[in-house]
Amino acid sequence: MIIMKKLNLNNVTDVFIESVNKTHLELLDALKEVKNEYTINMIDEKIKLLMLISEGEGLDFNILKNKYLKPKELMQLTEIIQPKVQLTDDNIMDKIELNGKQYYCESKEKSIVYDMNSNPVGYYKNGSIAFD
């Protein structure tokens, strides 16, 4: 009978360890989700703050955005809260045509590339456009 109890305890120990490992993995997944949500919220708040500063101080939002935000931050958002870029001949953006489509950007490193509808579609890097 002593052998049976030992086998039973081993089985309980294995079940316990398996349960703890499963819970650990679930917690790691939940933490990853929280971190991603936090990152997105922080980027959103940065953009809102830059918009308020640009409006309040009469500064160009695009200059502030390109100076203080990383292109990856802007591309992470599914819906970027920013004013639409008015594409006119007066803007200081270069017009680029690729595969029959027109894009606009500043020809400086890490500037955002916009499509005809003023939506960000990539960024300017090493003299070419990196699309998402």
C-alpha positions in Angstrom: 0.0 0.0 0.0 2.9 2.4 0.6 3.8 2.0 -3.1 0.3 3.0 -4.2 0.4 6.2 -2.1 3.7 7.2 -3.6 2.4 6.7 -7.2 -0.7 8.7 -6.3 1.4 11.6 -4.9 3.6 11.6 -8.1 0.4 11.8 -10.2 -0.9 14.7 -8.0 2.5 16.5 -8.3 2.5 16.1 -12.1 -1.0 17.5 -12.3 -0.1 20.4 -10.0 3.0 21.3 -12.0 1.1 21.1 -15.3 -1.6 23.3 -13.9 0.9 25.9 -12.6 2.7 25.9 -16.0 -0.6 26.4 -17.8 -1.6 29.3 -15.5 1.9 30.8 -16.0 1.5 30.8 -19.8 -2.0 32.3 -19.5 -0.6 35.1 -17.3 2.2 35.8 -19.7 -0.3 36.1 -22.6 -2.5 38.4 -20.5 0.6 40.6 -19.6 1.5 40.8 -23.3 -2.0 42.0 -24.2 -1.9 44.6 -21.4 1.5 45.8 -22.6 0.4 46.1 -26.2 -2.8 48.0 -25.1 -0.7 50.3 -22.9 1.7 51.0 -25.7 -1.1 51.9 -28.1 -2.7 54.1 -25.5 0.6 55.9 -24.8 1.1 56.5 -28.5 -2.5 57.8 -28.8 -1.9 60.2 -25.9 1.4 61.4 -27.4 -0.4 62.2 -30.7 -3.2 64.0 -28.9 -0.7 66.1 -26.9 1.3 67.0 -30.0 -2.0 68.1 -31.7 -2.9 70.3 -28.7 0.6 71.8 -28.7 0.6 72.4 -32.4 -2.8 74.1 -32.3 -2.1 76.1 -29.1 1.3 77.3 -30.2 0.6 77.7 -33.9 3.2 75.0 -34.8 3.1 72.6 -37.7 1.8 69.2 -36.4 3.8 67.2 -39.1 7.1 68.8 -38.0 6.3 68.0 -34.3 5.1 64.5 -35.1 8.2 63.7 -37.2 10.5 65.1 -34.6 9.0 63.5 -31.5 7.4 60.2 -32.7 9.0 57.2 -34.2 7.6 55.9 -37.5 6.9 52.5 -35.8 4.8 54.3 -33.2 2.6 55.8 -35.9 2.3 52.5 -37.8 1.3 50.5 -34.8 -2.0 52.4 -34.5 -5.0 51.0 -36.4 -6.6 54.4 -36.4 -4.2 57.4 -36.1 -5.8 60.5 -34.5 -4.2 63.3 -36.5 -5.4 66.0 -38.8 -5.6 65.0 -42.4 -2.8 66.5 -44.5 -4.2 68.8 -47.1 -2.3 68.0 -50.3 -1.9 71.1 -52.3 0.9 72.5 -54.4 1.7 74.9 -51.5 2.8 72.0 -49.2 6.4 71.1 -48.8 5.8 67.5 -49.6 7.3 65.6 -52.5 5.1 63.8 -54.9 6.2 60.2 -55.7 4.6 57.9 -58.2 5.0 54.2 -57.8 3.2 51.5 -59.8 0.7 54.1 -61.0 -0.2 55.3 -57.5 0.8 58.7 -56.1 2.3 59.2 -52.7 3.4 62.2 -50.8 6.2 62.7 -48.2 9.1 64.9 -47.1 12.3 63.7 -48.5 14.1 63.3 -45.2 14.8 60.2 -43.2 12.0 58.7 -41.2 9.3 61.0 -42.6 5.8 59.5 -43.0 4.6 58.7 -46.5 0.9 59.5 -47.3 -1.4 58.2 -50.0 -3.8 60.3 -52.0 -6.3 60.2 -49.2 -3.8 61.6 -46.7 -3.5 58.2 -44.9 -0.1 57.2 -43.6 1.0 54.1 -45.6 4.7 53.8 -44.8 7.8 55.9 -44.1 10.8 57.2 -46.1 14.0 55.4 -45.3 17.4 55.2 -47.0 16.1 57.1 -50.1 13.1 54.7 -50.6 9.7 54.1 -49.2 9.1 51.3 -46.7 5.5 50.2 -46.8 3.7 48.4 -44.0 
